[in-house]
Amino acid sequence: MSIVKKELKRLRQMLIRHVCSHAVEKDAFEAYVPENDEDFGPVTIENQNGKYMWVKEYRGKKIVEYPVFTDDDFDERYNGYLYLLEKRPEMFVNPDGCAYKIITDVKTMLEFEEENDKSLGLVLDNFPYYYVVADLVEGENGKCFRYVRVIHITKGSGGTVMIPLIEREGKEPLIGIINVFRHSIRDFSHGELPRGFLEVGLTEVENAAKELKEEFGIEKDAIKECIFLGRIRPDTGIMSSEVGVYLVKISGEEISANIGHEGIKSSMWVSESELDAMIECGKIKDGFTQSAMLFYKLYKAKNA
């Protein structure tokens, strides 16, 4: 397409959106362009309950249909969803045999939402950490329903969990844990390994160092070694990403956590056996900590 025709197409789209935004009181109308134009033919616009306009462009023998949203909530949810669909296509694949087929046809989604009064699309943009997405899916029985999930903004990895470890000659190493208030459970964790969302632009190793600095005050030059142990998928029922597990060997003495930072109440350095006992008796229920300690034990057994 030539530069002139691209510009004409852009101006045409702007005009259609402008007309839609000023036509919420009308049920339907038509607009025309010169009949001899091969690229741009008639346009019909239908008002859909004042939430959006359904546009049909007749381009020769081809009909292009799409919504123009006149409601801010619809506009943010659906255009945000379409943006994700374009930028993160791997999150919308339907592999052979999948139990829940994602339906991304916007018209079908809008019809479902109107019939069932259930919001679809990008329902929460919690930048810079994650999106909450409500997909329309078709189950194995052929029925469609809403399925909500969390997609982390950083592709692949959603964060890091660290095992800060101080080695001691002739004694068990010490592992640093924190007691932090967690909003989701409305209680303190009573002991967990430090962790954090992966910050945009950082590698997992850089993120691990950043989190240890923020939560424990551990300086970068105090980190002797940062060893990758494995990956955790915390909750595949709702979350898409994986979390990297790192053993971080620290030089020096025990360091107190940054009390008050993001709900941290206290910290302690414990031996592996003490940490095992806290998990066994049910004091530590944090799944990240339990999984990371399993990776640590496998690492030790492999390198014994």
Buried (B, 14 or more C-beta within 10 A) or exposed (E): EEEEEEEBBEEBBEEBBEBBEEBBEEEEEEBEBEEEEEBBBEBBBBBBEEBBBBBBBBBEEEEEEBBBBBBEEBBBBBBBBBEBBEEBEEBBEEEEEEEEBBBBEBEBBBBBBEEEEEBBBBBBBEEEBBBBBBBBBBEEEEEBEBBBBBBBBBBEBBBBBBBBBBEEEEEEBBBBBBBBEEEEEEEBBBBBBBBBBBBEEBEBBBBBBBBBBBBBBBBEEBBEEBBBBBBBEBEEEEBBBBBBBBBBBBEEEEBBBBEEEEEBBBBBBBBBEBBBEBBEEEEBBBEBBBBBBBBBEEBEEEEE
